[in-house]
Amino acid sequence: MQSLPRSRSFGLAVLLASAPLVAQAPELSPVTEAVAGVVNTLQLKGAGLVAVRAGGELHRSSHGNFDAATPLPIASASKWLAVAAIMTLVDAEQLDLDQPVARYLPEFDRDDKRRLTLRQCLACTGGVPARLPESVRGMDMKAFVAEAADTALREQSGTTFRYGGVGFQIVAAAAERVSGKSWHELFATAIAAPLGLRDTRFGTLQPIGGEAGSAALPWVAGGALSTLDDYARFLRMLVGRGELDGVRVLRASSVESMFRDQVPAMVEVHAVGFDADDVRYGLGTWLQRLPDGAIRVSDPGAFGFTPWIDLDLGIGGVFGVVDRAARVLDQLKRVQQVLRTTVASPMVAGTEREVKLSHDGRDRRYLVHVPPHDGKSALPLLLVLHGGGGNADQVRETTGLATAGVRAGFVVVFADGTGPLRGKLLTWNSGGIPVWAVEHGVDDVGFLRAVVASVQGQVAIDPQRVFACGHSNGGMMCHRLARDAGDLFAGIAVVSGAMNHRSSDAQQPIAVLLLHGTADQHVRYEGGAPTKAIGRAGERVDASVQDAIDYYLDRNGLRTEKVTERSGKIRIDDYREARGGVASAPVRVITIEGAGHSWPGGKTPVRAVADTPFPFDASAAIVKFFAEFAPVRPPAATPR
C-alpha cells in the first residue's frame, strides 16, 4: 500500500461563554440537494450539514426534524475534541507526547509498558488493548488507571495498529495529573470556553454520553455529546490551523500533528467502522487518500455523526445525524464529492480569466480572479507582482493568493512584467537596479495604472481599497508605486524587496506591510550588495529594511514607538500612533529570524536557485492586513 505523506505544511482574546448565535450561512443548492438525497435514500427522520472554511461557514442546511442546537451522541467523533484538549497541554509544555506514559502515570512503570509513549496511545500504535477485560462501568479515573496498568499489552509498542479507546483514556488520565484539573474542567477551560461551545460535554461509555459533564469516568474516545452548531465552530478552528475569529486555541503545529501520519511506515493500517482504501492514522484522526491524490482527514462516529476536512481545499464539513455509520458513511461520500466540486465552481471560487492589454507599444497581459459577488457593492482589489525572472502564473501558484484573496472577498490580479523572452525572465522597472525593464525604460507605473482601470471596466472596485503586493523585484516595484502612484494605491505589502526607487514622491499616507527574513542573501535585511547574486544583481546596493521603515513613518506622520508581538522566530512590529494625534495609515513590519529569500509559506521556491520557503503564511498575513485596512483619506480618483 502506498503510504501517505508524513508531513504537511499548512494571533489573545478569549470568547465569553455566551458567544454570539451562529450566523446563518447561505445554502449551496447542489450540496443541499445531495444531503436531501441521503436523507431520502436512508429514510432518515432528520439530518444536518455545515460546511466550513477558516473564514466562516460555506453552507448550512437542515433536513426533516433535525435541530442543529440539540445535543447528540457523537461516539468516535469525540476523539478530535479530546486530542485538541490534550494538545493545549502540549502547547503549554506540560505534556510531551514522546515521553513514556510512566513519566506522568507511575502506575505504568512496568516491564512491558516503560516504552509506551503518549503519542503511541493517541496513534493506536502502543499495543494497548482496544477494550479492558473488565467493564469500565462504575469506574472513576483512578480505578481506570489501575486497571489499565494491570492489563497486559497485546503487542510490543510501535509494532502494530490497534484501533480502540483505551489509549486515549490513558492520555486523558495523564492530562488530569499534570493539569491538576478534572477532565471536565480541562475541556471546559481549554476548548469549550475559548470557542464558545455551549452544549459539548463528555459522558460515560455505557451508556454513551451518560452523565455528560459530571461522569466520574468521562470516556474521551467516544462518550461526548455535542451539537451541530458547537462542532461546526470547533471544526472551523481546526480548518483555521488552531485559530477561530482571532482567538488562538492551538498552535498550528499541533493541528498539523493531528493530521500527520503517526504510524510507523512498515505498519499497516486498516479502516475500522467504515469502508475505505489507502488509509493511515494521525492523532485520533483517519487519513484517507482520495482518487485525485488529495488527503481527507476525518473522525466518524458509530452513529454516523461525521466531521471531515479536505486538506487540499482548506474546507471541512460536519454531518449531524443519529443512525448507523455503516449506512451513513457510504452515502456521505457523494455529499463530500459534491461539496468539493461546488467549492471549486464559480459559485464559491468565483471566476478567472486572462486579459491581454496593449500599453506603450507593448503587448502585455494579466490574470484576474473575481470572487462571487452581488454586482452591487464595490470590491477591494489586490495587485500581485512577481519577482525578477518570474511571471504571473508562477507567482499565482507560489503564493496561493488567488485562493486566499478571493476567499476574503478581494479581486486579485497577477500581472506580467517584461523581458527579452515572451513570458519568461520577466522583470519590473522598479528603478535603480540593473534589470531588463529598468534598462529599457519600460513604463510599468503607467501599465499597472492601466491594469487597474481595465479591471474597473469589468467589476466595481472600491477606489479607497486598491492595494499592491510583490516579491523581490516585484516588492521593489511596490515601493515605486507608493511614490509614483500614491493617488491610486492605498496600501502596499513588500516581501523581500528593498526600497531602491527615490526619484519621486507622494504625500498621501499609505498603509505598508514589510515582510523580510534576516538570512536573505539576495536582498539583505540590513541593506547593501547581495551576498548571493543572479546575473548582474551583484551590482546593486540595496536600501535596508530600516530605511524603508523610517521613510514610511515620516510619510505617514507616525511615531517611532511600536507594539511588538513575538512568536518563535516571528517578530511583528506595529506602528500606529500618529505624531499629531490624527489617524494615519499603519506600518507593520514582520521580521522572520533565519528566513531566506523565498516567499514564506510558498508552495515552491520562486526559482530553482532560491532557498526553501520558511513555514510562515505570508499570503495570509497580507490578506489579513489589507482586509483590516480602514481608509484614512478622501477617495482618490482612479482611471477608468
C-alpha positions in Angstrom: 0.0 0.0 0.0 1.3 3.4 -0.9 1.9 5.4 2.3 0.5 8.9 2.8 2.9 11.9 3.3 4.3 12.0 6.7 4.3 15.8 6.9 2.3 18.7 5.6 2.9 22.5 5.6 -0.2 24.3 6.5 -2.6 35.7 16.9 -5.2 36.6 22.5 -8.7 37.4 23.5 -11.0 34.8 25.0 -14.6 34.5 23.8 -17.1 34.6 26.5 -19.1 31.5 27.1 -22.2 33.4 25.9 -20.8 33.6 22.3 -23.0 35.1 19.6 -25.5 32.9 18.0 -24.4 31.1 14.8 -24.8 33.2 11.8 -26.9 31.6 9.1 -24.7 30.6 6.2 -26.1 30.5 2.7 -27.1 27.2 1.2 -25.2 25.9 -1.7 -28.0 24.3 -3.7 -26.1 21.3 -5.1 -25.0 20.4 -1.6 -28.5 20.8 -0.2 -29.8 18.5 -2.9 -27.1 15.9 -2.2 -27.9 15.9 1.6 -31.6 15.6 0.8 -30.8 12.6 -1.4 -29.1 10.9 1.6 -32.0 11.7 3.9 -34.5 10.3 1.4 -32.5 7.2 0.5 -31.9 6.2 4.1 -35.3 7.4 5.2 -33.8 9.4 8.0 -36.0 11.4 10.3 -33.6 14.3 10.1 -30.0 15.3 9.4 -28.0 18.5 9.1 -24.8 19.6 7.4 -22.5 22.5 7.9 -19.5 23.1 5.6 -16.8 25.5 6.8 -13.5 27.1 5.9 -11.2 29.2 8.1 -13.1 32.4 7.5 -16.6 31.1 8.3 -19.4 28.8 7.2 -19.8 27.9 3.5 -23.0 26.0 3.7 -25.7 25.1 6.3 -28.8 23.0 5.7 -31.2 21.1 8.0 -33.5 18.3 6.8 -36.5 16.7 8.3 -36.9 17.4 12.1 -33.2 18.0 12.7 -32.3 20.7 15.2 -28.7 22.0 15.0 -28.8 23.0 18.6 -29.9 19.6 20.0 -27.1 17.6 21.7 -26.4 14.3 20.0 -24.1 11.3 20.9 -21.2 11.7 18.6 -19.3 8.5 19.5 -15.8 8.4 18.0 -16.1 12.0 16.7 -15.2 12.7 20.4 -11.6 11.9 19.6 -10.9 15.2 17.9 -12.3 17.1 20.8 -10.2 15.1 23.3 -7.0 15.3 21.3 -7.4 19.0 20.9 -7.7 19.4 24.7 -4.6 17.3 25.2 -2.7 19.3 22.6 -3.3 22.5 24.6 -1.2 20.9 27.4 1.5 20.0 24.8 1.5 23.6 23.6 1.9 24.7 27.3 4.8 22.2 27.6 3.0 20.3 30.4 2.9 17.2 28.3 5.4 15.7 25.9 3.9 13.2 23.5 7.2 11.4 23.1 7.7 10.7 26.8 6.7 7.4 28.3 3.3 7.3 29.9 5.1 6.2 33.1 6.6 9.7 33.5 3.1 11.0 34.2 1.4 7.9 35.5 3.8 5.9 37.7 1.4 3.0 37.7 2.7 2.3 34.2 6.3 1.9 35.3 6.3 -1.8 34.5 8.5 -4.0 32.3 6.1 -4.2 29.4 5.0 -0.6 29.5 8.1 1.5 30.1 8.5 2.3 26.4 4.8 3.1 25.8 4.5 6.8 24.9 1.6 9.2 24.9 2.0 9.6 21.1 1.6 5.9 20.6 -1.5 5.9 22.7 -3.1 8.6 20.5 -2.0 7.0 17.3 -3.3 3.5 18.3 0.2 2.0 17.9 1.1 1.3 21.6 -0.2 -2.3 21.6 -2.8 -1.2 24.1 -5.9 -3.4 24.0 -9.0 -1.9 22.3 -11.0 -2.7 25.5 -10.2 -3.6 29.0 -11.1 -7.1 30.2 -13.4 -5.6 32.9 -16.3 -3.3 32.2 -15.5 0.3 32.9 -19.0 1.0 34.2 -18.8 2.4 37.7 -15.1 3.2 37.5 -13.6 6.7 38.1 -10.3 7.8 36.5 -8.1 6.4 39.3 -9.7 3.0 39.1 -9.4 3.1 35.3 -5.6 3.8 35.5 -5.1 0.9 37.9 -7.0 -1.5 35.7 -5.2 -0.3 32.5 -1.8 -0.6 34.2 -2.6 -4.2 35.2 -3.7 -5.2 31.7 -1.0 -6.6 29.5 -0.2 -5.0 26.2 -1.4 -7.0 23.2 1.7 -6.3 21.1 5.0 -4.6 21.6 4.6 -0.8 21.4 5.2 0.6 17.9 4.8 -2.6 16.0 1.1 -2.7 15.1 -2.0 -0.6 14.7 -4.9 -1.5 17.0 -7.9 0.9 17.0 -9.6 1.5 20.3 -10.4 3.9 23.1 -8.2 2.7 26.0 -5.0 4.6 24.8 -6.9 7.9 24.6 -8.2 7.4 28.1 -4.7 6.7 29.4 -3.5 10.1 27.9 -6.6 11.8 29.4 -5.6 10.5 32.8 -2.1 11.9 32.3 -3.6 15.2 31.3 -5.6 15.3 34.6 -2.5 14.6 36.6 -0.3 17.3 35.1 -3.0 20.0 34.9 -4.5 19.3 38.4 -7.9 19.5 36.8 -10.6 17.0 36.2 -11.2 16.2 32.5 -14.5 18.1 32.6 -12.6 21.2 33.9 -9.8 20.8 31.5 -12.0 20.5 28.4 -14.2 23.4 29.5 -11.3 25.8 30.1 -9.1 24.7 27.2 -11.6 24.2 24.4 -15.2 24.9 25.2 -14.9 28.4 26.7 -12.4 29.8 24.1 -14.6 28.5 21.3 -17.9 29.4 22.8 -19.2 25.8 22.8 -22.4 25.8 24.7 -23.5 22.2 24.8 -20.5 19.9 24.3 -19.6 17.7 27.2 -18.1 14.3 27.9 -20.1 11.5 29.4 -19.8 7.7 30.1 -19.1 4.9 27.6 -22.0 2.9 28.9 -24.5 4.3 28.1 -22.8 6.6 25.6 -22.9 10.2 26.8 -24.5 9.3 30.1 -24.0 11.9 33.0 -22.5 14.3 30.4 -20.4 16.9 32.2 -20.3 15.1 35.5 -19.4 11.5 34.8 -16.7 10.0 37.2 -15.1 8.4 34.1 -15.7 10.6 31.1 -14.9 8.4 28.1 -12.9 10.7 26.0 -12.7 8.5 22.9 -16.4 8.1 22.4 -18.5 9.5 25.2 -19.1 13.1 24.2 -22.4 14.8 23.4 -22.3 17.8 21.0 -24.5 19.8 18.7 -24.0 20.6 15.0 -23.7 24.3 15.9 -20.9 23.6 18.5 -19.0 21.1 16.4 -19.1 23.4 13.4 -17.3 26.1 15.5 -14.7 23.5 16.7 -14.2 22.4 13.1 -13.6 26.0 11.9 -10.8 26.2 14.5 -9.2 23.1 13.1 -9.5 24.3 9.5 -8.1 27.6 10.7 -5.0 25.9 11.9 -5.8 26.4 15.6 -7.5 29.8 15.4 -11.1 30.9 15.3 -12.2 34.5 14.8 -8.8 35.8 16.0 -8.7 33.5 19.1 -5.7 31.2 19.2 -6.7 27.9 20.8 -4.0 25.6 19.4 -0.7 26.1 17.8 -0.8 25.5 14.1 1.9 22.8 14.6 -0.4 20.9 17.0 -3.1 20.8 14.4 -0.6 19.7 11.8 0.5 16.9 14.2 -3.1 15.7 14.5 -3.4 15.4 10.7 0.1 13.9 10.0 0.7 10.2 9.6 1.8 9.0 13.1 2.1 5.2 12.3 5.5 3.7 11.5 5.9 3.2 7.8 6.0 -0.6 7.9 2.9 -0.9 10.0 -0.3 -1.4 8.0 -3.5 0.5 8.9 -7.0 -0.8 8.1 -10.1 1.3 8.4 -12.4 0.3 11.3 -16.1 1.1 11.3 -16.2 2.4 7.7 -15.2 1.3 4.2 -12.1 3.0 2.8 -8.9 2.0 1.0 -5.4 3.6 1.4 -5.9 4.9 4.9 -3.4 5.9 7.6 -3.8 7.3 11.1 -2.7 10.5 12.8 -3.5 11.6 16.4 -7.1 10.4 16.7 -7.5 11.0 13.0 -8.2 8.9 10.0 -6.2 10.0 6.9 -7.5 8.9 3.6 -6.1 9.4 0.1 -8.8 10.4 -2.4 -8.7 9.2 -6.0 -7.2 12.5 -7.2 -4.4 12.3 -4.6 -5.8 14.8 -2.1 -5.9 13.9 1.6 -9.1 13.9 3.6 -8.9 13.6 7.4 -12.0 12.5 9.3 -13.3 11.3 12.7 -16.5 9.4 12.0 -18.7 8.3 14.9 -20.6 5.0 15.2 -24.0 6.8 14.8 -23.0 8.5 11.6 -22.1 11.9 13.1 -19.0 12.7 10.9 -16.6 15.6 10.8 -14.0 15.8 8.0 -11.5 18.2 6.4 -10.2 18.1 2.8 -6.7 19.5 3.4 -6.0 20.5 -0.2 -9.1 22.8 -0.4 -9.0 24.0 3.2 -12.6 23.1 3.7 -14.4 20.9 6.2 -17.8 19.5 6.9 -19.7 18.0 9.8 -22.8 15.8 9.1 -25.2 15.7 12.1 -27.3 12.6 12.3 -28.2 9.7 14.6 -28.2 6.4 12.7 -25.6 3.7 11.9 -22.2 4.6 10.5 -22.2 1.7 8.1 -25.3 3.1 6.4 -24.5 6.8 6.6 -20.8 6.9 5.5 -21.3 5.1 2.2 -24.0 7.6 1.3 -22.0 10.6 2.7 -19.3 10.0 0.1 -21.5 11.6 -2.6 -22.2 14.6 -0.4 -18.4 15.1 0.2 -17.7 14.9 -3.6 -20.5 17.4 -4.4 -19.1 19.8 -1.8 -15.6 19.5 -3.4 -17.0 20.2 -6.8 -19.1 23.1 -5.7 -16.3 24.7 -3.8 -14.2 24.7 -7.0 -17.1 26.2 -9.0 -17.7 29.9 -9.7 -20.5 29.7 -7.1 -17.8 29.6 -4.4 -14.4 30.1 -6.1 -15.5 33.0 -8.3 -14.3 33.5 -11.9 -10.9 33.9 -13.5 -9.7 35.0 -16.9 -6.6 36.1 -18.8 -6.7 39.6 -20.2 -4.5 41.0 -23.0 -3.6 44.7 -22.8 -1.6 46.9 -25.2 0.3 49.6 -23.4 3.2 51.9 -24.5 3.6 49.9 -27.7 3.9 46.5 -25.9 1.5 43.6 -25.7 1.0 42.9 -22.0 -1.2 40.6 -20.1 -2.7 39.9 -16.6 -4.7 37.3 -14.8 -7.8 38.4 -12.8 -9.7 36.4 -10.2 -13.1 37.8 -9.1 -14.9 36.4 -6.0 -18.6 35.7 -6.1 -20.5 39.0 -5.6 -23.9 40.6 -6.0 -22.7 43.1 -8.5 -23.9 46.0 -6.3 -21.2 46.5 -3.7 -17.7 47.7 -4.7 -14.9 45.2 -4.1 -11.3 45.7 -2.9 -8.5 45.0 -5.4 -5.2 43.3 -4.7 -2.5 43.5 -7.4 0.3 40.9 -7.1 3.7 41.4 -8.7 6.1 38.5 -9.3 9.8 38.6 -8.5 12.6 39.1 -11.1 12.6 36.2 -13.6 9.1 35.1 -12.7 5.7 35.7 -14.3 2.0 36.0 -13.3 1.3 32.2 -13.4 4.3 31.4 -11.2 3.5 34.0 -8.5 -0.1 32.8 -8.5 1.0 29.3 -7.9 3.7 30.1 -5.4 1.7 32.5 -3.2 -1.8 30.9 -3.3 -3.2 34.4 -3.2 -5.8 33.7 -5.9 -7.5 31.4 -3.4 -6.7 33.3 -0.2 -7.6 36.7 -1.7 -10.9 35.6 -3.3 -12.0 33.9 -0.1 -11.5 37.2 1.7 -13.6 39.0 -1.0 -10.7 40.6 -3.0 -10.5 40.9 -6.7 -6.9 39.5 -7.2 -4.8 40.4 -10.2 -1.5 38.9 -11.3 0.3 40.9 -13.9 3.3 40.1 -16.2 6.4 42.2 -16.2 8.6 42.4 -19.4 11.8 40.7 -20.6 13.8 39.5 -23.5 11.6 36.4 -23.9 7.8 36.2 -24.1 6.5 35.0 -20.7 10.0 34.2 -19.3 12.7 36.0 -17.3 10.3 38.9 -16.7 11.2 41.9 -14.6 9.7 45.3 -13.4 11.0 48.8 -13.8 11.3 49.4 -10.1 14.1 51.9 -10.7 17.7 51.9 -9.5 18.7 48.3 -10.3 20.2 46.6 -13.4 17.3 44.5 -14.8 15.8 44.4 -18.3 12.7 46.5 -17.6 14.8 49.3 -16.0 17.4 49.3 -18.7 14.7 49.5 -21.4 12.8 52.2 -19.7 9.5 50.3 -19.5 6.6 52.4 -18.2 5.4 49.9 -15.6 3.8 52.5 -13.4 1.6 53.5 -16.4 1.0 49.9 -17.2 -0.2 49.0 -13.7 -2.4 52.1 -13.7 -3.9 50.8 -16.9 -4.4 47.3 -15.4 -6.4 48.8 -12.5 -8.5 50.8 -15.0 -9.1 47.7 -17.1 -10.3 45.7 -14.1 -12.6 48.5 -13.1 -14.2 48.2 -16.5 -15.1 44.6 -15.6 -16.2 44.8 -12.0 -17.0 47.5 -9.5 -13.8 48.3 -7.5 -13.7 50.4 -4.3 -11.2 53.2 -5.2 -10.2 53.5 -1.5 -9.1 49.9 -1.3 -6.7 49.3 -4.1 -3.6 47.5 -2.9 -0.4 46.1 -4.3 1.9 43.4 -3.0 5.0 41.9 -4.5 8.1 39.7 -4.0 11.7 40.7 -4.5 11.8 42.9 -7.7 8.0 42.9 -7.5 8.3 44.2 -4.0 10.7 46.9 -5.2 8.1 47.8 -7.8 5.5 48.2 -5.0 7.9 50.8 -3.3 7.9 52.7 -6.6 4.1 52.6 -6.8 3.9 54.0 -3.3 5.9 57.0 -4.6 4.7 57.4 -8.2 1.1 56.2 -7.8 0.2 57.1 -4.2 -3.0 58.7 -5.5 -4.2 55.2 -6.7 -2.8 52.7 -4.2 -4.0 52.8 -0.6 -1.5 50.2 0.6 1.4 48.0 -0.3 2.9 44.8 1.0 6.5 44.1 0.2 8.1 40.7 0.7 11.9 40.6 0.5 12.1 43.8 -1.6 14.3 46.9 -1.0 13.2 50.5 -1.4 15.6 51.4 -4.1 13.4 54.0 -6.0 13.5 57.5 -4.6 13.4 59.9 -7.6 9.8 60.9 -7.0 7.5 61.1 -4.0 3.8 61.2 -3.0 2.4 63.0 0.1 -0.6 60.8 0.9 -0.3 58.4 3.8 -0.1 54.8 2.6 -0.6 51.5 4.6 2.6 49.5 4.5 3.4 45.9 5.4 7.1 44.9 5.1 8.0 41.2 5.5 11.6 40.2 5.3 13.9 37.4 6.5 17.1 38.1 8.4 19.0 35.4 6.4 18.0 36.7 3.0 21.3 36.8 0.9 19.6 38.1 -2.3 18.1 41.2 -0.8 19.8 41.7 2.6 17.8 42.8 5.6 20.5 45.3 6.6 20.9 46.5 3.0 24.0 46.7 0.8 25.1 44.5 -2.0 23.7 40.9 -2.2 25.9 38.2 -0.9 24.2 35.9 -3.4 23.6 37.3 -6.8 22.0 36.1 -10.0 23.3 37.8 -13.2 24.0 41.4 -12.7 22.2 41.6 -9.4 25.6 41.9 -7.6 25.9 45.4 -9.0 23.0 46.6 -6.8 23.4 48.4 -3.5 20.0 47.9 -1.7 18.4 50.1 0.9 17.8 48.4 4.3 14.5 47.5 5.8 15.1 50.2 8.4 15.5 52.8 5.6 12.0 51.9 4.4 10.6 51.9 7.9 12.0 55.4 8.5 10.6 56.7 5.2 7.1 55.4 5.7 6.9 56.5 9.4 7.8 60.0 8.3 5.4 60.0 5.3 2.5 58.7 7.4 3.3 61.0 10.4 3.7 58.1 12.8 5.8 58.0 16.0 8.7 55.6 16.3 7.1 53.8 19.3 5.8 50.4 18.3 3.8 47.5 19.6 5.7 44.2 19.3 4.5 40.6 19.3 6.8 37.6 19.1 6.1 34.0 18.3 9.1 31.8 17.9 11.2 33.2 15.1 8.5 35.7 14.0 8.5 39.3 15.3 5.7 41.7 14.3 6.2 45.4 14.9 3.2 47.6 14.5 3.5 51.4 14.2 0.1 53.1 14.5 0.5 56.1 16.9 0.3 59.4 14.9 2.6 62.2 15.9 -0.2 64.9 15.6 -3.0 62.7 17.1 -4.7 62.4 13.6 -5.4 58.9 12.4 -3.0 57.8 9.7 -2.2 54.7 7.7 -0.4 51.9 9.7 3.1 50.5 9.1 3.6 46.8 10.0 7.0 45.0 9.9 7.2 41.3 10.1 10.8 40.0 10.7 11.5 36.3 10.3 14.6 35.2 12.0 16.6 32.9 9.8 14.3 33.1 6.7 15.8 33.5 3.3 14.6 35.0 0.0 11.7 32.7 -1.0 8.1 33.6 -0.4 7.4 32.5 3.2 4.9 29.6 3.1 5.2 29.4 -0.6 4.3 26.1 -2.3 7.6 26.0 -4.2 10.8 28.1 -4.3 10.4 31.1 -6.6 13.3 29.9 -8.7 15.4 26.8 -8.8 18.2 28.7 -7.2 16.1 30.0 -4.4 16.1 28.8 -0.8 13.4 26.7 0.9 10.3 28.7 1.8 10.1 29.5 5.6 7.0 27.9 7.2 5.1 31.2 7.8 2.0 32.1 5.8 3.0 35.4 4.2 -0.1 35.4 2.0 -2.5 35.1 4.9 -0.7 37.9 6.7 -1.0 40.1 3.7 -4.7 39.4 3.1 -5.4 40.0 6.8 -3.5 43.3 6.8 -5.4 44.7 3.8 -8.8 43.2 5.0 -8.4 45.2 8.2 -7.5 48.4 6.4 -9.7 51.5 7.1 -9.3 54.4 4.6 -7.8 57.5 6.2 -8.0 59.8 3.2 -10.7 61.1 0.8 -11.4 58.8 -2.1 -8.8 59.3 -4.8 -9.8 59.4 -8.5 -8.8 56.3 -10.4 -8.6 55.9 -14.2 -11.4 54.2 -16.0 
